Amino acid sequence: MPSATIKIFLVHGDPKRLRTAELSNWTGKAVAGPRSEFDGVLSREESNSSGVYFLTGADPESGKPAIYVGEAESIRDRIKSHLEKDFWNQVIFVYQQRRKGGFKHEVQRG
């Protein structure tokens, strides 16, 4: 694998708040933030893209780390449907700029 640079942007200057990440040799991007900034995360234009998302937190019964992984044509619409899930406190989504084949094609090709 060729070398690459990861660029992390702290939207509010705080690594615990909304942040984005880009890999220099890939057309995709990752966006992450705490549940407390849910509206800010989903107001980003990128959240209307297709991609995969992760909701992370702690299992309410065991206290152990928990993660929900999903895929959506519109990340924004799909994540909104998970508001009733209480366990998560972080949202992360990864998308690729639209092109022929799209994100699903890249993931399946792996």
ZAVODO-826564 format. One record per residue: x negated, y, z negated of N, C-alpha, C in turn; residue in one letter. Coordinates in steps of 0.05 Angstrom, whole numbers, always signed. Each point is the difference from the previous one (the first is absolute). Layout:
<rec n_X="X" n_Y="Y" n_Z="Z" ca_X="X" ca_Y="Y" ca_Z="Z" c_X="X" c_Y="Y" c_Z="Z" resn="a"/>
...
end
This chain:
<rec n_X="-17" n_Y="-24" n_Z="+0" ca_X="+17" ca_Y="+24" ca_Z="+0" c_X="-18" c_Y="+25" c_Z="+0" resn="m"/>
<rec n_X="+6" n_Y="+19" n_Z="+17" ca_X="-16" ca_Y="+25" ca_Z="+1" c_X="+5" c_Y="+16" c_Z="-25" resn="p"/>
<rec n_X="-19" n_Y="+18" n_Z="-6" ca_X="+3" ca_Y="+17" ca_Z="-24" c_X="+23" c_Y="+20" c_Z="+5" resn="s"/>
<rec n_X="+11" n_Y="+10" n_Z="-22" ca_X="+23" ca_Y="+18" ca_Z="+2" c_X="-1" c_Y="+19" c_Z="-25" resn="a"/>
<rec n_X="+13" n_Y="+22" n_Z="+2" ca_X="+2" ca_Y="+19" ca_Z="-21" c_X="+29" c_Y="+1" c_Z="-9" resn="t"/>
<rec n_X="+5" n_Y="+0" n_Z="-26" ca_X="+27" ca_Y="+4" ca_Z="-11" c_X="+1" c_Y="+28" c_Z="-10" resn="i"/>
<rec n_X="+20" n_Y="+15" n_Z="+9" ca_X="+5" ca_Y="+27" ca_Z="-8" c_X="+24" c_Y="+1" c_Z="-18" resn="k"/>
<rec n_X="-3" n_Y="+9" n_Z="-25" ca_X="+22" ca_Y="+3" ca_Z="-18" c_X="+6" c_Y="+29" c_Z="-5" resn="i"/>
<rec n_X="+25" n_Y="+8" n_Z="+3" ca_X="+9" ca_Y="+27" ca_Z="-4" c_X="+18" c_Y="+1" c_Z="-24" resn="f"/>
<rec n_X="-7" n_Y="+16" n_Z="-20" ca_X="+16" ca_Y="+4" ca_Z="-24" c_X="+17" c_Y="+24" c_Z="+4" resn="l"/>
<rec n_X="+25" n_Y="-4" n_Z="+6" ca_X="+19" ca_Y="+21" ca_Z="+9" c_X="+1" c_Y="+22" c_Z="-21" resn="v"/>
<rec n_X="+0" n_Y="-7" n_Z="-26" ca_X="+2" ca_Y="+20" ca_Z="-21" c_X="-26" c_Y="+2" c_Z="-16" resn="h"/>
<rec n_X="-21" n_Y="-12" n_Z="+10" ca_X="-26" ca_Y="+1" ca_Z="-13" c_X="-3" c_Y="-19" c_Z="-23" resn="g"/>
<rec n_X="+19" n_Y="-18" n_Z="-4" ca_X="+0" ca_Y="-19" ca_Z="-23" c_X="+2" c_Y="-28" c_Z="+11" resn="d"/>
<rec n_X="-19" n_Y="-18" n_Z="-6" ca_X="+1" ca_Y="-27" ca_Z="+12" c_X="+23" c_Y="-18" c_Z="-11" resn="p"/>
<rec n_X="+14" n_Y="+9" n_Z="-20" ca_X="+23" ca_Y="-15" ca_Z="-10" c_X="+26" c_Y="+9" c_Z="+13" resn="k"/>
<rec n_X="-1" n_Y="+21" n_Z="+16" ca_X="+24" ca_Y="+10" ca_Z="+13" c_X="+0" c_Y="-8" c_Z="+30" resn="r"/>
<rec n_X="+15" n_Y="+13" n_Z="+16" ca_X="+2" ca_Y="-6" ca_Z="+28" c_X="-27" c_Y="+1" c_Z="+14" resn="l"/>
<rec n_X="-6" n_Y="-21" n_Z="+16" ca_X="-25" ca_Y="-1" ca_Z="+14" c_X="+4" c_Y="-15" c_Z="+27" resn="r"/>
<rec n_X="-18" n_Y="+6" n_Z="+18" ca_X="+0" ca_Y="-14" ca_Z="+26" c_X="-28" c_Y="-11" c_Z="+5" resn="t"/>
<rec n_X="-1" n_Y="-21" n_Z="+17" ca_X="-26" ca_Y="-12" ca_Z="+7" c_X="+0" c_Y="-7" c_Z="+29" resn="a"/>
<rec n_X="-23" n_Y="+4" n_Z="+13" ca_X="-3" ca_Y="-7" ca_Z="+28" c_X="-26" c_Y="-15" c_Z="+4" resn="e"/>
<rec n_X="+0" n_Y="-18" n_Z="+18" ca_X="-24" ca_Y="-15" ca_Z="+7" c_X="-9" c_Y="+10" c_Z="+27" resn="l"/>
<rec n_X="-26" n_Y="+6" n_Z="+2" ca_X="-11" ca_Y="+14" ca_Z="+24" c_X="+4" c_Y="-15" c_Z="+27" resn="s"/>
<rec n_X="+1" n_Y="-26" n_Z="-1" ca_X="+3" ca_Y="-15" ca_Z="+25" c_X="+27" c_Y="-13" c_Z="+4" resn="n"/>
<rec n_X="+21" n_Y="+12" n_Z="-13" ca_X="+27" ca_Y="-11" ca_Z="+2" c_X="+19" c_Y="+23" c_Z="+2" resn="w"/>
<rec n_X="+22" n_Y="-3" n_Z="+15" ca_X="+19" ca_Y="+22" ca_Z="+3" c_X="+22" c_Y="+1" c_Z="-21" resn="t"/>
<rec n_X="-3" n_Y="-16" n_Z="-21" ca_X="+19" ca_Y="-1" ca_Z="-21" c_X="-7" c_Y="+18" c_Z="-23" resn="g"/>
<rec n_X="+18" n_Y="+0" n_Z="-19" ca_X="-4" ca_Y="+17" ca_Z="-24" c_X="+15" c_Y="-13" c_Z="-23" resn="k"/>
<rec n_X="-10" n_Y="+4" n_Z="-24" ca_X="+14" ca_Y="-9" ca_Z="-25" c_X="+8" c_Y="+25" c_Z="-16" resn="a"/>
<rec n_X="+23" n_Y="-2" n_Z="-12" ca_X="+10" ca_Y="+21" ca_Z="-17" c_X="+8" c_Y="-13" c_Z="-26" resn="v"/>
<rec n_X="-7" n_Y="+13" n_Z="-23" ca_X="+6" ca_Y="-12" ca_Z="-26" c_X="+7" c_Y="+22" c_Z="-20" resn="a"/>
<rec n_X="+17" n_Y="-7" n_Z="-19" ca_X="+6" ca_Y="+19" ca_Z="-21" c_X="+17" c_Y="-13" c_Z="-22" resn="g"/>
<rec n_X="+2" n_Y="+14" n_Z="-22" ca_X="+15" ca_Y="-11" ca_Z="-23" c_X="+31" c_Y="+3" c_Z="+5" resn="p"/>
<rec n_X="+15" n_Y="-16" n_Z="-13" ca_X="+29" ca_Y="+1" ca_Z="+3" c_X="+11" c_Y="+28" c_Z="-7" resn="r"/>
<rec n_X="-14" n_Y="+13" n_Z="-19" ca_X="+9" ca_Y="+27" ca_Z="-8" c_X="-2" c_Y="+20" c_Z="+23" resn="s"/>
<rec n_X="-15" n_Y="-6" n_Z="+21" ca_X="-1" ca_Y="+17" ca_Z="+24" c_X="+13" c_Y="-13" c_Z="+24" resn="e"/>
<rec n_X="+19" n_Y="-17" n_Z="-5" ca_X="+14" ca_Y="-15" ca_Z="+20" c_X="+10" c_Y="+18" c_Z="+23" resn="f"/>
<rec n_X="+13" n_Y="+22" n_Z="-7" ca_X="+11" ca_Y="+18" ca_Z="+21" c_X="-23" c_Y="+12" c_Z="+17" resn="d"/>
<rec n_X="-22" n_Y="+7" n_Z="-13" ca_X="-22" ca_Y="+11" ca_Z="+15" c_X="-13" c_Y="-21" c_Z="+19" resn="g"/>
<rec n_X="-2" n_Y="-24" n_Z="-9" ca_X="-11" ca_Y="-22" ca_Z="+17" c_X="+18" c_Y="-4" c_Z="+24" resn="v"/>
<rec n_X="+26" n_Y="-2" n_Z="-5" ca_X="+18" ca_Y="-6" ca_Z="+22" c_X="+6" c_Y="+25" c_Z="+18" resn="l"/>
<rec n_X="-7" n_Y="+23" n_Z="-9" ca_X="+5" ca_Y="+24" ca_Z="+17" c_X="-22" c_Y="+3" c_Z="+21" resn="s"/>
<rec n_X="-21" n_Y="-16" n_Z="-3" ca_X="-22" ca_Y="+1" ca_Z="+20" c_X="+10" c_Y="-12" c_Z="+26" resn="r"/>
<rec n_X="-8" n_Y="+12" n_Z="+22" ca_X="+8" ca_Y="-9" ca_Z="+26" c_X="-7" c_Y="-29" c_Z="+5" resn="e"/>
<rec n_X="-23" n_Y="-9" n_Z="-10" ca_X="-9" ca_Y="-27" ca_Z="+4" c_X="+20" c_Y="-21" c_Z="-11" resn="e"/>
<rec n_X="+15" n_Y="+7" n_Z="-20" ca_X="+18" ca_Y="-20" ca_Z="-13" c_X="+23" c_Y="-8" c_Z="+19" resn="s"/>
<rec n_X="+4" n_Y="+14" n_Z="+22" ca_X="+21" ca_Y="-7" ca_Z="+19" c_X="-11" c_Y="-20" c_Z="+21" resn="n"/>
<rec n_X="-25" n_Y="-9" n_Z="-3" ca_X="-12" ca_Y="-19" ca_Z="+18" c_X="+6" c_Y="-28" c_Z="-9" resn="s"/>
<rec n_X="-7" n_Y="-19" n_Z="+18" ca_X="+2" ca_Y="-28" ca_Z="-8" c_X="-27" c_Y="-9" c_Z="-12" resn="s"/>
<rec n_X="+2" n_Y="-19" n_Z="-18" ca_X="-25" ca_Y="-10" ca_Z="-13" c_X="+6" c_Y="-18" c_Z="-23" resn="g"/>
<rec n_X="-19" n_Y="-4" n_Z="-17" ca_X="+3" ca_Y="-16" ca_Z="-24" c_X="-2" c_Y="+18" c_Z="-25" resn="v"/>
<rec n_X="+13" n_Y="-9" n_Z="-21" ca_X="+0" ca_Y="+16" ca_Z="-25" c_X="-3" c_Y="-18" c_Z="-24" resn="y"/>
<rec n_X="-10" n_Y="+12" n_Z="-21" ca_X="-4" ca_Y="-15" ca_Z="-25" c_X="+11" c_Y="+16" c_Z="-23" resn="f"/>
<rec n_X="+16" n_Y="-12" n_Z="-17" ca_X="+10" ca_Y="+12" ca_Z="-24" c_X="-14" c_Y="-15" c_Z="-23" resn="l"/>
<rec n_X="-15" n_Y="+15" n_Z="-16" ca_X="-16" ca_Y="-13" ca_Z="-22" c_X="+8" c_Y="+10" c_Z="-27" resn="t"/>
<rec n_X="-3" n_Y="-17" n_Z="-19" ca_X="+7" ca_Y="+7" ca_Z="-28" c_X="-4" c_Y="-24" c_Z="-18" resn="g"/>
<rec n_X="+17" n_Y="-2" n_Z="-21" ca_X="-2" ca_Y="-22" ca_Z="-19" c_X="+27" c_Y="-14" c_Z="-2" resn="a"/>
<rec n_X="-1" n_Y="-26" n_Z="-1" ca_X="+24" ca_Y="-16" ca_Z="-4" c_X="+13" c_Y="+7" c_Z="-27" resn="d"/>
<rec n_X="+25" n_Y="+8" n_Z="+0" ca_X="+12" ca_Y="+9" ca_Z="-25" c_X="+2" c_Y="-22" c_Z="-22" resn="p"/>
<rec n_X="+1" n_Y="-25" n_Z="+8" ca_X="+2" ca_Y="-22" ca_Z="-20" c_X="-27" c_Y="-9" c_Z="-10" resn="e"/>
<rec n_X="-19" n_Y="-3" n_Z="+18" ca_X="-27" ca_Y="-11" ca_Z="-9" c_X="-20" c_Y="+22" c_Z="-5" resn="s"/>
<rec n_X="+4" n_Y="+23" n_Z="+12" ca_X="-20" ca_Y="+22" ca_Z="-2" c_X="-24" c_Y="-4" c_Z="+19" resn="g"/>
<rec n_X="+1" n_Y="-22" n_Z="+15" ca_X="-22" ca_Y="-6" ca_Z="+19" c_X="+3" c_Y="+18" c_Z="+25" resn="k"/>
<rec n_X="-22" n_Y="+5" n_Z="+14" ca_X="+1" ca_Y="+15" ca_Z="+25" c_X="+19" c_Y="-13" c_Z="+20" resn="p"/>
<rec n_X="+15" n_Y="+17" n_Z="+14" ca_X="+20" ca_Y="-10" ca_Z="+20" c_X="-3" c_Y="+17" c_Z="+25" resn="a"/>
<rec n_X="+5" n_Y="-12" n_Z="+23" ca_X="-1" ca_Y="+14" ca_Z="+25" c_X="+22" c_Y="-10" c_Z="+18" resn="i"/>
<rec n_X="+13" n_Y="+18" n_Z="+15" ca_X="+19" ca_Y="-7" ca_Z="+20" c_X="-11" c_Y="+9" c_Z="+26" resn="y"/>
<rec n_X="-1" n_Y="-17" n_Z="+20" ca_X="-11" ca_Y="+6" ca_Z="+26" c_X="+22" c_Y="-1" c_Z="+20" resn="v"/>
<rec n_X="+2" n_Y="+21" n_Z="+17" ca_X="+21" ca_Y="+0" ca_Z="+20" c_X="-10" c_Y="+11" c_Z="+26" resn="g"/>
<rec n_X="+17" n_Y="-3" n_Z="+21" ca_X="-6" ca_Y="+10" ca_Z="+27" c_X="+25" c_Y="+14" c_Z="+9" resn="e"/>
<rec n_X="-3" n_Y="+22" n_Z="+15" ca_X="+23" ca_Y="+15" ca_Z="+8" c_X="-5" c_Y="+15" c_Z="+26" resn="a"/>
<rec n_X="+21" n_Y="+4" n_Z="+15" ca_X="-2" ca_Y="+17" ca_Z="+24" c_X="+0" c_Y="+29" c_Z="-8" resn="e"/>
<rec n_X="+14" n_Y="+7" n_Z="-22" ca_X="-1" ca_Y="+26" ca_Z="-11" c_X="-6" c_Y="-3" c_Z="-30" resn="s"/>
<rec n_X="-25" n_Y="+5" n_Z="-7" ca_X="-9" ca_Y="-4" ca_Z="-27" c_X="+17" c_Y="+17" c_Z="-19" resn="i"/>
<rec n_X="+6" n_Y="+24" n_Z="+7" ca_X="+15" ca_Y="+18" ca_Z="-17" c_X="+28" c_Y="-12" c_Z="-7" resn="r"/>
<rec n_X="+14" n_Y="-9" n_Z="+20" ca_X="+27" ca_Y="-11" ca_Z="-5" c_X="-2" c_Y="-25" c_Z="-17" resn="d"/>
<rec n_X="-19" n_Y="-17" n_Z="+6" ca_X="-2" ca_Y="-26" ca_Z="-15" c_X="-8" c_Y="+4" c_Z="-29" resn="r"/>
<rec n_X="-19" n_Y="+18" n_Z="-5" ca_X="-9" ca_Y="+4" ca_Z="-28" c_X="+23" c_Y="+13" c_Z="-16" resn="i"/>
<rec n_X="+15" n_Y="+17" n_Z="+12" ca_X="+23" ca_Y="+12" ca_Z="-15" c_X="+19" c_Y="-22" c_Z="-11" resn="k"/>
<rec n_X="+2" n_Y="-22" n_Z="+15" ca_X="+18" ca_Y="-21" ca_Z="-9" c_X="-11" c_Y="-16" c_Z="-24" resn="s"/>
<rec n_X="-25" n_Y="+6" n_Z="-8" ca_X="-12" ca_Y="-14" ca_Z="-23" c_X="+0" c_Y="+17" c_Z="-26" resn="h"/>
<rec n_X="+14" n_Y="+22" n_Z="+0" ca_X="+1" ca_Y="+17" ca_Z="-24" c_X="+11" c_Y="-15" c_Z="-24" resn="l"/>
<rec n_X="+18" n_Y="-20" n_Z="+4" ca_X="+11" ca_Y="-14" ca_Z="-22" c_X="-19" c_Y="-20" c_Z="-13" resn="e"/>
<rec n_X="-22" n_Y="-6" n_Z="+13" ca_X="-21" ca_Y="-17" ca_Z="-11" c_X="-15" c_Y="+16" c_Z="-21" resn="k"/>
<rec n_X="+1" n_Y="-8" n_Z="-25" ca_X="-11" ca_Y="+16" ca_Z="-21" c_X="-30" c_Y="-4" c_Z="-5" resn="d"/>
<rec n_X="-11" n_Y="-22" n_Z="+9" ca_X="-27" ca_Y="-8" ca_Z="-8" c_X="-22" c_Y="+18" c_Z="+12" resn="f"/>
<rec n_X="+5" n_Y="+12" n_Z="+23" ca_X="-22" ca_Y="+13" ca_Z="+14" c_X="-5" c_Y="+29" c_Z="-9" resn="w"/>
<rec n_X="-26" n_Y="+7" n_Z="+0" ca_X="-7" ca_Y="+28" ca_Z="-7" c_X="-19" c_Y="+12" c_Z="+21" resn="n"/>
<rec n_X="-8" n_Y="-15" n_Z="+20" ca_X="-16" ca_Y="+10" ca_Z="+22" c_X="+11" c_Y="-10" c_Z="+26" resn="q"/>
<rec n_X="-1" n_Y="+17" n_Z="+21" ca_X="+7" ca_Y="-8" ca_Z="+27" c_X="-23" c_Y="+5" c_Z="+18" resn="v"/>
<rec n_X="-5" n_Y="-19" n_Z="+17" ca_X="-22" ca_Y="+2" ca_Z="+20" c_X="+12" c_Y="-10" c_Z="+27" resn="i"/>
<rec n_X="-5" n_Y="+15" n_Z="+21" ca_X="+8" ca_Y="-11" ca_Z="+26" c_X="-23" c_Y="+5" c_Z="+20" resn="f"/>
<rec n_X="+0" n_Y="-18" n_Z="+19" ca_X="-20" ca_Y="+1" ca_Z="+21" c_X="+14" c_Y="-1" c_Z="+27" resn="v"/>
<rec n_X="-7" n_Y="+18" n_Z="+17" ca_X="+12" ca_Y="+1" ca_Z="+27" c_X="-21" c_Y="+5" c_Z="+21" resn="y"/>
<rec n_X="+7" n_Y="-5" n_Z="+24" ca_X="-18" ca_Y="+5" ca_Z="+23" c_X="+15" c_Y="+19" c_Z="+19" resn="q"/>
<rec n_X="-15" n_Y="+19" n_Z="+11" ca_X="+13" ca_Y="+18" ca_Z="+19" c_X="+12" c_Y="-16" c_Z="+22" resn="q"/>
<rec n_X="+24" n_Y="+8" n_Z="+9" ca_X="+15" ca_Y="-15" ca_Z="+20" c_X="-16" c_Y="-3" c_Z="+26" resn="r"/>
<rec n_X="+1" n_Y="-25" n_Z="+9" ca_X="-12" ca_Y="-6" ca_Z="+26" c_X="+12" c_Y="-26" c_Z="+9" resn="r"/>
<rec n_X="-5" n_Y="-8" n_Z="+24" ca_X="+11" ca_Y="-25" ca_Z="+11" c_X="-7" c_Y="-23" c_Z="-18" resn="k"/>
<rec n_X="+20" n_Y="-16" n_Z="-8" ca_X="-4" ca_Y="-22" ca_Z="-17" c_X="+5" c_Y="+7" c_Z="-29" resn="g"/>
<rec n_X="-7" n_Y="+24" n_Z="-9" ca_X="+5" ca_Y="+9" ca_Z="-27" c_X="-14" c_Y="-14" c_Z="-22" resn="g"/>
<rec n_X="+8" n_Y="+7" n_Z="-24" ca_X="-13" ca_Y="-10" ca_Z="-24" c_X="+4" c_Y="-30" c_Z="-3" resn="f"/>
<rec n_X="+23" n_Y="-9" n_Z="+5" ca_X="+7" ca_Y="-29" ca_Z="-4" c_X="-19" c_Y="-17" c_Z="+18" resn="k"/>
<rec n_X="-5" n_Y="+9" n_Z="+24" ca_X="-17" ca_Y="-14" ca_Z="+18" c_X="-29" c_Y="-2" c_Z="-11" resn="h"/>
<rec n_X="-10" n_Y="+22" n_Z="-12" ca_X="-26" ca_Y="+0" ca_Z="-11" c_X="-2" c_Y="-19" c_Z="-24" resn="e"/>
<rec n_X="+20" n_Y="+0" n_Z="-17" ca_X="+0" ca_Y="-17" ca_Z="-24" c_X="+0" c_Y="-29" c_Z="+8" resn="v"/>
<rec n_X="+17" n_Y="-7" n_Z="+20" ca_X="+2" ca_Y="-28" ca_Z="+8" c_X="-25" c_Y="-9" c_Z="+14" resn="q"/>
<rec n_X="-13" n_Y="+18" n_Z="+15" ca_X="-25" ca_Y="-6" ca_Z="+13" c_X="-23" c_Y="-5" c_Z="-19" resn="r"/>
<rec n_X="+1" n_Y="+15" n_Z="-22" ca_X="-18" ca_Y="-1" ca_Z="-23" c_X="-28" c_Y="-3" c_Z="+7" resn="g"/>
end
